[in-house]
């Protein structure tokens, strides 16, 4: 039995993926980091800057955004990566020799030479993978992103470095999803044909930045510059407040309560404090599973097993190490270690405010 319950019945093809193994993926070689260290390093917002300079329309919008974000989140670290900088461009050199080195490492035949070819790539990948939020400021070039932005993502998006492939065939960021993305862009004309925004949304989501907002200034070549700057600055301030609220609530992500995060003003009007509002629903099965999904680091098979078990807050808090290791649950060692870590985080987050749920009657 698991958690003192009868044996888990797992119908074939219903609660587990038919794929038994992860796709091949890389591991950090020149940068020594494990998942715990990766999570501990997640203290910064990464700004990928491909603007035409601080005096540009996009530069103005980015400055307004970060001024407000700094006021909303004092002490938050911002790592500003200027993609046009010559030093950055040297790190972004990626040719066929890098492709061959990657293939060799994926099949386990890579040596020290291949590892060193990925040293700069790993440094940049770790900076992205461990970020709490992502801001991309880039003008529209020929309906899409400037080539330096495409080059950056081609260099850093690798399985095992910035995302993981799940047995289901889906992908997730190394720290899961739910992290905020802000795109600040501009177009000389109307920008009606936009390949920049959907592409950036897709590649950023691959690394876990799937809570997207876009600030787009159109007609900058012909419009009233003062009016454009004023509107973009106003929108940037509002975006910064939302962005700051999202990264401040990452202890209990919005998926855990099954709805969008509730602003403090709304919570106050409802008569509920911030803690009560954020913890509502966590004792239910959907709340626990949603919370686990947004924390990241669990395989899809693990999550499917927990869904089949119908685990709620009480069961999750009371589970022992032996429960997680039970062969009927079928968790891998990595999932067991992550579950025990998340169990402690869950209890530290909710304390005694979440009841034992239905499991106390079983």
Buried (B, 14 or more C-beta within 10 A) or exposed (E): EBBEBEEBEBEEEEBBBEBEEBBEBBEBBBBEBEBEBBBEBBEBBBBBBBBBEEEBBBBBBBBBBBBBBBEBBEEBEBBEBBBEEEEBBEBBEBEEEBEEBBEBBBEEEBEEEBBEBBEBBBBBBBBBBBBBBBBBBBBBBEEBBBEBBBBBBEBBBBBBBBBBBBBBEEBBBBBBBBBBBBBBBBBBEEBEEBEBBEBBBEBBBBBBBBBBBBBBBBBBEEBEEEEBBEBBBEBBBEBBBBBBBBBBBBEBBBBBBEEEBBBEEEBEEEEBEBBEBBBBBBBBBBBBBBBBBBBBBBBBBBBBBBBBBBBBBBBBBBBEEEBBEBEBBEBEEEBBBBBBBBBEBBBEBBEEEBBBBBBEEE
